[in-house]
Amino acid sequence: MLADDMPCNPRNPKPGTVFNSKYQHINLYGTEVEVDYRGYEVSVENFVRVMTGRVHPATPRSKRLLSDHQSNVLVYLTGHGGDGFLKFQDSEELTNVDLADAIETMFQSNRYV
C-alpha cells in the first residue's frame, strides 16, 4: 500500500519523483514499481480487509494477502499518528484496538506463524 503523498507533497523539490538521497539519480517512484493499493485505495477499511482476508470475492489475487499458517507476515506502518492510533491519508485513524483485532483475527484464521 502506498498513499502516494510523497511525490505530490508541496515540499518535494522534484514533484512526481522520489529519491532516497539527493545524490541518487534513480527515481524510486517509477512506473516499474508494482503497488497493489495506491492513493485513495489506501484506507483503514482496505488495510484491515487485506490483513484479515475479508476482501470482496472479485478482488484480484494480486491484491490479496495469500498467507497461511506457515507464513511470516511483516507489517510496517510509517507516517504519523499519536498515542494509540496511526493516520491514514490524514483523514482516517487506525486505532491500536483495530490493529490488535485485525492481528487477532489473522491469528485465529491461521494467516501467519
Order of alpha helices (4+ residues) and beta strands (2+ residues): alpha-beta-beta-beta-alpha
